[in-house]
Every structure is written in C-alpha cells, then in structure tokens.
Amino acid sequence: MIQNYSKIALPLKISFLIFSMVLNCMGVIILQLSATNISYTNLGFLEAFKDLPIAIFSLFAATFINRFGSKTSLIFSLLIVAVCCILLPFVGGF
C-alpha cells in the first residue's frame, strides 16, 4: 500500500498545483485592472464570473468522471489546461 501511495503522490500533488495556479491567476488580472478606471464594484463582479463557471462546469464534470474514470478525466483536464495555457498568449484580448 505504501508503494502505491508513493507512485501516485507526486502526480496528484503536481495536478493540484497546476489547477491552483490556474484558479488563482484571477487575482492578478483584477490587480492589473484596478490601475485602470474600473470601479471596485465592477472588479468584484468580475470575480464572480470566475467562480460561477467553475460551479456550473463541476456538475458536468462529475458525470464525465463517473463515465470515463478518474485517471482519464484528470489527463483530459490537464491536456485542456495545457492547450489553453499555450494558446492564451496569442489571444489579443482577455
């Protein structure tokens, strides 16, 4: 059992690290926008748009995980994050 734990511990820690970095980057965007003429009320409204899609998408992801398995789902989600991170610098506006 300890051997199985050591095999999966590092990939799980890296996965959580990647998703936490992606989710917490919204604070940097709000900090950059605070230097412009956008009010704090509108910046707080923008923060809600980070949390609501996560809540809605998690409902659909739960069925995906049950259907395809946790390993396949995790690999698929990491691939989506990798593709988005590669393409995001080439997008003109956020």
Buried (B, 14 or more C-beta within 10 A) or exposed (E): EEEEEEEEEEEEEEBEEBBEEEEEEBEEBBEEBEEEEEEEEEBEEBEEEBEEEEEEEEEEBEEBBEEEEEEEBBBBBBEEBEEEEEEEEEEEEE
